[in-house]
Amino acid sequence: MDADMAVNPDDNRFDEGISCIKAGKIDRAIEIFSDLVEKDERNHRAWNAYGVALSQTNQKDRAIHCFEHAILLDPGNKVYERNLSRIKTPPAKRTLSKMKELTPNKRGRLGVVAGIGIVILIVLICLTYLSLSGMIPYPLPKEGVISSTEAPIEPSPSLPTPRDNISIAPEPEQKSVIPELKPQPPLKPETRIHFIDVSQGDAALIQSDGKNLLIDAGPVNSGQRLVEYLKKQNVTTLDMVIASHPYDDHIGGMIDVLDAFDVKKYADNGVVHSSDLYKKVIAAVISDQAVRMIVTAGMKIPFTNNTIIDVIGPYRLTGHPDEDSLVLKVSIGNISLILPGDSSEVRSKATILKLPDHGSDDAIGPLMNVRPQVSIISLGSGNPFGYPRSATLETIQEIGSQVYRTDVNGSIVFKTDGENWTAQTVR
């Protein structure tokens, strides 16, 4: 065990300071963490939180000192190192690259125009020479409006032309045919939805327009497995992480995710839970300086232009974490999917439904209401609950839905352009 683990910080004061940061009471938070580090200089968590609070003010040097002190006490802590890097690295300034790019483009266009002009001039000179030499007939039009029905003026008999010596008829002029170029329709962007095998829990990754969004993170013991899967999908930054509800089979891997990736935004339903795991996750979100969002039914979650996320539940809170889960509807063109956490209150139609509560009897109502083309069940093999229940599987068969299960198929990856979809399983 680390020597740092022997330190017994004032947890209540620490939690109060974190709450002050969340509430925007920065001065009060600074006062609390200042007292904590003065009381115990080895408390690296308090030093880091002290730096986070100071970073919300103009006291940059003091914040840097706090982060450096935290790293000194806990070397190799990725969160502390990332916090220090963020405050030391100024935001990149956008340059007027577009203005610089205009000059070579203009020169290129001027060169093309000049080249075309030279070619036209040479053609005109050649035509003039040939017409004057008599090799090409060049009748003079009558004075006034030129008409396609007017006959050319015949040359005077007393003035012979070179044409009098030509014994063969001139070949008809051939017109070059330029093939018509039809514009090709642009390729439709592809969105990928990964239902990740995290054993007895839920985790889904949506990748669209170069952005990554994670919904839930499975149980604690699958946190590292989830991190490895995300890295294989070339994920380095998570633009948003959403927790459907605070049960451990949905947020257990969050701390590993927050440690491994740069998380820009973290969203949940705002309902406070009493578990230690929930408190640690929220503290990690604050420590990582991710922007926390509280979302409710009726809101749209900003993601990308072609992937729209609507919060369609819950419209009322029951006090039960499962039923108070965020219910999300993701729309990509004509393809849609619903991720309801563990809520059984699902009534909207969709192409794909991730079943709530891992295929328990609570999934039957949503199946009958949604009637999806595809049903996804995320669960662990040989789980102690007997999921999925036989009645749930019978309902899937009754409505004619295609079923994928993470305990049987492993991770399931859907690809869609908004019109069609394909599915691939990954073991």
C-alpha positions as CSV (number, residue, x, y, z in Angstrom):
1,M,0.0,0.0,0.0
2,D,1.2,3.6,-0.8
3,A,2.4,5.7,2.1
4,D,-0.1,8.2,0.9
5,M,-2.9,5.8,1.7
6,A,-2.0,6.0,5.4
7,V,-3.0,9.7,5.4
8,N,-6.5,10.2,6.7
9,P,-7.8,13.5,5.2
10,D,-10.9,15.2,6.4
11,D,-13.3,13.7,3.9
12,N,-16.2,15.8,4.9
13,R,-14.3,19.0,4.3
14,F,-12.9,17.7,1.0
15,D,-16.5,16.8,-0.2
16,E,-17.7,20.2,0.9
17,G,-14.9,21.9,-1.1
18,I,-15.8,19.8,-4.2
19,S,-19.4,20.8,-3.8
20,C,-18.4,24.5,-3.6
21,I,-16.5,24.2,-6.9
22,K,-19.6,22.6,-8.5
23,A,-21.8,25.4,-7.2
24,G,-19.4,28.1,-8.4
25,K,-18.4,29.2,-4.8
26,I,-14.7,29.3,-5.8
27,D,-13.5,31.6,-2.9
28,R,-15.1,29.2,-0.4
29,A,-13.5,26.2,-2.1
30,I,-10.1,27.9,-2.1
31,E,-10.4,28.6,1.6
32,I,-11.3,24.9,2.4
33,F,-8.6,23.3,0.4
34,S,-6.0,25.9,1.7
35,D,-7.0,24.7,5.2
36,L,-6.7,21.0,4.3
37,V,-3.2,21.3,2.8
38,E,-2.0,23.4,5.7
39,K,-3.3,20.8,8.0
40,D,-1.7,17.9,6.1
41,E,0.9,18.8,3.5
42,R,0.9,15.1,2.3
43,N,-2.7,15.2,1.1
44,H,-2.2,15.1,-2.7
45,R,-5.9,15.0,-3.4
46,A,-6.4,18.3,-1.5
47,W,-3.4,19.8,-3.4
48,N,-4.9,18.8,-6.7
49,A,-8.4,20.1,-5.8
50,Y,-6.8,23.3,-4.5
51,G,-5.2,23.8,-7.9
52,V,-8.5,23.1,-9.7
53,A,-10.2,25.8,-7.6
54,L,-7.3,28.3,-8.2
55,S,-7.4,27.6,-11.9
56,Q,-10.9,29.1,-12.0
57,T,-9.4,32.4,-11.0
58,N,-6.5,34.5,-12.3
59,Q,-4.1,32.9,-9.8
60,K,-2.4,30.7,-12.4
61,D,1.1,30.5,-10.7
62,R,-0.5,29.3,-7.5
63,A,-2.5,26.7,-9.3
64,I,0.6,25.4,-11.1
65,H,2.4,25.2,-7.7
66,C,-0.5,23.1,-6.3
67,F,-0.6,20.7,-9.2
68,E,3.2,20.3,-9.1
69,H,3.0,19.6,-5.4
70,A,0.3,17.0,-6.0
71,I,2.4,15.2,-8.6
72,L,5.4,15.3,-6.3
73,L,3.4,13.5,-3.6
74,D,1.7,11.1,-6.1
75,P,4.1,10.6,-9.1
76,G,2.6,9.3,-12.3
77,N,-1.0,10.4,-11.5
78,K,-2.4,11.0,-15.0
79,V,-5.2,13.3,-13.8
80,Y,-2.7,15.6,-11.9
81,E,-0.3,15.6,-14.9
82,R,-3.1,16.5,-17.3
83,N,-4.4,19.3,-15.0
84,L,-0.8,20.7,-14.9
85,S,-0.4,20.5,-18.6
86,R,-3.7,22.2,-19.3
87,I,-2.9,25.3,-17.2
88,K,0.7,25.5,-18.5
89,T,-0.3,25.2,-22.2
90,P,-1.9,28.4,-23.5
91,P,-4.8,27.9,-25.9
92,A,-3.6,27.7,-29.5
93,K,-4.3,30.8,-31.5
94,R,-6.0,30.4,-34.9
95,T,-3.9,31.8,-37.7
96,L,-5.2,33.4,-40.8
97,S,-4.3,30.4,-42.9
98,K,-7.1,31.0,-45.3
99,M,-5.7,34.4,-46.3
100,K,-2.3,32.8,-46.9
101,E,-3.8,30.1,-49.1
102,L,-5.5,32.7,-51.3
103,T,-2.3,34.0,-52.9
104,P,-1.1,30.7,-54.5
105,N,-4.7,30.0,-55.7
106,K,-4.9,33.4,-57.3
107,R,-1.6,32.8,-59.1
108,G,-2.8,29.4,-60.3
109,R,-6.0,30.9,-61.7
110,L,-4.1,33.8,-63.4
111,G,-1.8,31.3,-65.0
112,V,-4.6,29.2,-66.3
113,V,-6.4,32.3,-67.7
114,A,-3.2,33.5,-69.4
115,G,-2.6,30.1,-70.9
116,I,-6.1,29.9,-72.3
117,G,-5.7,33.4,-73.8
118,I,-2.4,32.5,-75.5
119,V,-4.0,29.3,-77.0
120,I,-7.0,31.3,-78.3
121,L,-4.6,33.9,-79.9
122,I,-2.6,31.2,-81.7
123,V,-5.8,29.6,-83.0
124,L,-7.1,32.9,-84.3
125,I,-3.7,33.6,-86.1
126,C,-3.7,30.2,-87.7
127,L,-7.3,30.6,-88.9
128,T,-6.6,34.0,-90.3
129,Y,-3.6,32.7,-92.2
130,L,-5.4,29.7,-93.6
131,S,-8.4,31.8,-94.7
132,L,-6.2,34.3,-96.4
133,S,-4.4,31.5,-98.2
134,G,-7.7,30.1,-99.4
135,M,-7.3,26.8,-97.7
136,I,-10.4,27.5,-95.6
137,P,-13.4,29.2,-97.2
138,Y,-14.1,32.5,-95.5
139,P,-17.1,34.2,-97.1
140,L,-17.8,37.7,-96.2
141,P,-21.3,38.3,-94.8
142,K,-23.6,41.0,-96.2
143,E,-23.6,44.2,-94.4
144,G,-26.2,44.1,-91.5
145,V,-27.5,41.1,-89.5
146,I,-25.9,37.7,-90.2
147,S,-28.4,35.0,-91.0
148,S,-27.8,31.3,-91.3
149,T,-29.9,31.3,-94.6
150,E,-27.7,33.9,-96.5
151,A,-25.5,32.5,-99.3
152,P,-21.8,33.4,-99.3
153,I,-20.7,36.0,-101.8
154,E,-19.1,34.3,-104.8
155,P,-15.6,35.5,-105.8
156,S,-15.2,37.5,-109.0
157,P,-14.3,35.4,-112.1
158,S,-11.6,37.8,-113.0
159,L,-9.9,37.1,-109.7
160,P,-9.0,33.4,-109.5
161,T,-8.4,31.9,-106.1
162,P,-6.3,28.9,-105.1
163,R,-9.6,27.0,-104.7
164,D,-9.9,26.9,-108.6
165,N,-6.9,24.5,-108.6
166,I,-8.4,22.1,-106.0
167,S,-10.0,19.1,-107.7
168,I,-11.4,17.4,-104.6
169,A,-14.2,18.5,-102.4
170,P,-13.3,19.8,-99.0
171,E,-14.0,17.4,-96.1
172,P,-16.9,18.4,-93.9
173,E,-15.9,20.1,-90.7
174,Q,-15.9,17.7,-87.8
175,K,-17.1,18.9,-84.5
176,S,-15.5,17.6,-81.4
177,V,-17.9,16.1,-78.9
178,I,-17.1,16.8,-75.3
179,P,-18.6,14.2,-73.0
180,E,-21.0,15.6,-70.4
181,L,-19.7,15.3,-66.9
182,K,-22.5,14.4,-64.5
183,P,-21.9,15.4,-60.8
184,Q,-21.4,12.5,-58.5
185,P,-23.4,12.6,-55.2
186,P,-21.2,13.1,-52.2
187,L,-20.5,10.0,-50.0
188,K,-22.8,9.9,-47.0
189,P,-20.9,10.1,-43.6
190,E,-20.9,6.9,-41.6
191,T,-21.9,6.7,-38.0
192,R,-20.7,3.7,-35.8
193,I,-22.5,2.5,-32.7
194,H,-20.6,0.0,-30.5
195,F,-22.5,-2.0,-27.9
196,I,-19.5,-3.1,-25.9
197,D,-19.2,-6.4,-24.0
198,V,-18.5,-5.3,-20.4
199,S,-20.0,-8.5,-18.9
200,Q,-23.0,-7.8,-16.6
201,G,-23.4,-4.1,-17.4
202,D,-23.9,-1.5,-20.1
203,A,-21.5,0.6,-22.2
204,A,-22.1,2.0,-25.7
205,L,-19.8,4.1,-27.9
206,I,-21.1,6.4,-30.7
207,Q,-18.5,7.6,-33.3
208,S,-19.7,10.3,-35.8
209,D,-17.9,13.0,-37.7
210,G,-14.6,12.4,-35.9
211,K,-16.3,12.7,-32.4
212,N,-16.7,10.1,-29.7
213,L,-19.5,9.8,-27.2
214,L,-19.7,7.1,-24.4
215,I,-22.9,6.1,-22.7
216,D,-22.3,4.3,-19.4
217,A,-19.2,2.4,-18.5
218,G,-20.1,-1.0,-17.2
219,P,-19.1,-2.5,-13.8
220,V,-15.9,-1.7,-11.8
221,N,-14.2,-5.0,-12.7
222,S,-14.7,-4.3,-16.5
223,G,-13.2,-0.8,-16.4
224,Q,-9.8,-1.7,-17.9
225,R,-11.5,-4.0,-20.5
226,L,-13.6,-1.0,-21.6
227,V,-10.5,1.3,-21.8
228,E,-8.7,-1.2,-23.9
229,Y,-11.6,-1.5,-26.3
230,L,-11.9,2.3,-26.7
231,K,-8.2,2.5,-27.4
232,K,-8.6,-0.1,-30.2
233,Q,-11.2,2.2,-31.8
234,N,-8.5,5.0,-31.8
235,V,-10.2,6.9,-29.1
236,T,-8.0,9.5,-27.4
237,T,-10.6,12.1,-26.5
238,L,-14.2,11.6,-25.4
239,D,-16.2,14.6,-26.4
240,M,-19.0,13.6,-24.0
241,V,-19.6,10.9,-21.5
242,I,-23.2,10.2,-20.3
243,A,-24.2,8.2,-17.2
244,S,-27.8,6.9,-17.5
245,H,-28.1,6.4,-13.8
246,P,-25.7,5.9,-10.8
247,Y,-25.9,2.1,-10.3
248,D,-22.5,0.4,-10.4
249,D,-23.2,-1.8,-13.5
250,H,-23.5,1.5,-15.4
251,I,-20.9,3.8,-13.8
252,G,-18.4,1.3,-12.3
253,G,-15.8,1.8,-15.1
254,M,-16.1,5.6,-15.2
255,I,-13.0,6.3,-13.0
256,D,-10.8,4.2,-15.3
257,V,-12.3,6.1,-18.3
258,L,-11.7,9.5,-16.7
259,D,-8.1,8.5,-15.9
260,A,-7.3,7.1,-19.4
261,F,-8.9,9.8,-21.6
262,D,-9.5,13.5,-21.9
263,V,-13.2,13.8,-21.2
264,K,-14.6,17.2,-22.3
265,K,-18.2,16.9,-21.0
266,Y,-19.9,14.6,-18.5
267,A,-23.7,14.4,-18.4
268,D,-26.1,12.8,-15.9
269,N,-29.7,13.2,-14.6
270,G,-28.4,15.3,-11.6
271,V,-29.9,12.9,-9.0
272,V,-27.5,12.5,-6.1
273,H,-26.8,9.0,-4.9
274,S,-25.4,7.9,-1.5
275,S,-23.0,5.3,-2.8
276,D,-19.2,5.8,-2.3
277,L,-18.8,4.9,-6.0
278,Y,-21.1,7.8,-7.1
279,K,-19.2,10.2,-4.9
280,K,-15.8,9.1,-6.3
281,V,-17.0,9.4,-9.9
282,I,-18.3,13.0,-9.3
283,A,-15.0,13.9,-7.6
284,A,-13.1,12.4,-10.5
285,V,-15.2,14.5,-13.0
286,I,-14.4,17.7,-11.0
287,S,-10.7,16.8,-10.7
288,D,-10.5,16.1,-14.4
289,Q,-12.1,19.5,-15.1
290,A,-14.7,18.0,-17.4
291,V,-17.8,20.2,-17.9
292,R,-20.7,18.6,-16.0
293,M,-24.1,18.9,-17.6
294,I,-27.4,18.0,-15.9
295,V,-29.9,16.9,-18.6
296,T,-33.6,16.3,-18.4
297,A,-36.4,15.0,-20.7
298,G,-37.1,17.3,-23.6
299,M,-33.5,18.4,-24.1
300,K,-31.3,17.9,-27.1
301,I,-27.7,16.9,-26.3
302,P,-25.3,18.6,-28.8
303,F,-23.1,16.1,-30.6
304,T,-22.7,16.3,-34.5
305,N,-24.8,17.6,-37.4
306,N,-25.8,14.2,-38.7
307,T,-26.3,12.4,-35.3
308,I,-29.0,13.9,-33.1
309,I,-29.5,12.9,-29.5
310,D,-32.8,13.6,-27.8
311,V,-33.6,13.0,-24.1
312,I,-37.0,11.4,-24.1
313,G,-37.2,10.4,-20.4
314,P,-37.8,10.5,-17.6
315,Y,-40.5,13.1,-17.5
316,R,-41.0,12.6,-13.7
317,L,-38.7,11.2,-11.1
318,T,-39.8,8.2,-9.0
319,G,-37.0,8.0,-6.6
320,H,-35.9,4.6,-8.0
321,P,-32.6,4.9,-9.8
322,D,-33.6,2.3,-12.5
323,E,-36.8,4.1,-13.5
324,D,-35.1,7.5,-13.2
325,S,-32.6,6.5,-15.9
326,L,-32.0,8.9,-18.7
327,V,-33.7,7.6,-21.8
328,L,-31.9,8.6,-25.0
329,K,-33.0,8.5,-28.6
330,V,-30.2,8.7,-31.2
331,S,-31.3,9.6,-34.7
332,I,-29.0,9.3,-37.8
333,G,-31.2,10.1,-40.9
334,N,-33.9,7.5,-41.1
335,I,-32.1,5.1,-38.6
336,S,-32.8,5.6,-34.9
337,L,-31.9,3.8,-31.7
338,I,-33.1,4.0,-28.1
339,L,-30.8,3.6,-25.1
340,P,-33.0,3.6,-22.0
341,G,-30.6,2.7,-19.2
342,D,-32.7,0.5,-17.0
343,S,-36.0,2.4,-17.4
344,S,-39.1,0.4,-18.4
345,E,-40.9,3.6,-19.5
346,V,-40.1,3.6,-23.2
347,R,-42.8,4.5,-25.8
348,S,-41.1,6.0,-28.9
349,K,-40.5,4.0,-32.1
350,A,-37.0,3.2,-33.2
351,T,-35.0,0.9,-35.5
352,I,-32.8,-0.5,-32.7
353,L,-33.6,-0.9,-29.0
354,K,-31.0,-1.6,-26.3
355,L,-33.2,-3.6,-23.8
356,P,-33.4,-2.1,-20.3
357,D,-32.3,-4.1,-17.3
358,H,-30.2,-6.7,-19.3
359,G,-33.2,-8.6,-20.6
360,S,-35.3,-8.9,-17.4
361,D,-39.1,-9.0,-17.5
362,D,-39.0,-5.2,-17.3
363,A,-37.9,-5.2,-21.0
364,I,-41.2,-6.7,-22.3
365,G,-43.2,-3.4,-22.1
366,P,-40.5,-1.4,-24.1
367,L,-40.3,-4.2,-26.7
368,M,-44.0,-4.1,-27.3
369,N,-44.1,-0.3,-27.5
370,V,-41.0,0.2,-29.7
371,R,-41.2,-3.0,-31.9
372,P,-37.6,-2.5,-33.1
373,Q,-36.1,-4.3,-36.1
374,V,-33.1,-5.1,-33.8
375,S,-33.0,-5.8,-30.1
376,I,-29.7,-5.6,-28.1
377,I,-29.2,-7.3,-24.8
378,S,-26.1,-6.3,-22.8
379,L,-25.3,-8.9,-20.1
380,G,-22.7,-11.2,-18.7
381,S,-22.6,-14.9,-19.4
382,G,-23.9,-17.1,-16.6
383,N,-25.1,-14.1,-14.6
384,P,-26.8,-14.9,-11.3
385,F,-30.1,-13.2,-12.2
386,G,-31.1,-15.7,-15.0
387,Y,-31.1,-12.9,-17.6
388,P,-32.3,-12.8,-20.3
389,R,-35.7,-14.1,-19.1
390,S,-37.5,-16.6,-21.3
391,A,-40.6,-14.3,-21.5
392,T,-38.4,-11.5,-22.9
393,L,-36.9,-13.8,-25.6
394,E,-40.4,-15.0,-26.5
395,T,-41.5,-11.4,-27.0
396,I,-38.6,-10.6,-29.2
397,Q,-39.5,-13.6,-31.4
398,E,-43.2,-12.6,-31.4
399,I,-42.6,-9.1,-32.8
400,G,-40.1,-10.5,-35.4
401,S,-37.1,-8.5,-34.0
402,Q,-33.5,-9.6,-34.7
403,V,-31.6,-10.1,-31.4
404,Y,-27.9,-9.6,-30.6
405,R,-26.5,-10.5,-27.1
406,T,-23.1,-9.5,-25.7
407,D,-22.9,-12.7,-23.7
408,V,-23.2,-14.7,-27.0
409,N,-21.9,-12.4,-29.7
410,G,-19.4,-10.2,-27.8
411,S,-19.4,-6.5,-28.8
412,I,-21.8,-5.5,-31.5
413,V,-20.9,-2.7,-34.0
414,F,-23.5,-1.1,-36.2
415,K,-22.6,1.1,-39.2
416,T,-25.1,3.3,-40.8
417,D,-25.3,6.2,-43.4
418,G,-28.7,7.2,-42.2
419,E,-30.5,5.0,-44.8
420,N,-29.1,1.5,-44.3
421,W,-27.3,-0.3,-41.6
422,T,-25.0,-3.3,-41.1
423,A,-24.0,-5.2,-38.0
424,Q,-20.7,-6.9,-37.1
425,T,-19.8,-8.8,-33.9
426,V,-16.4,-8.6,-32.3
427,R,-15.0,-11.2,-29.9
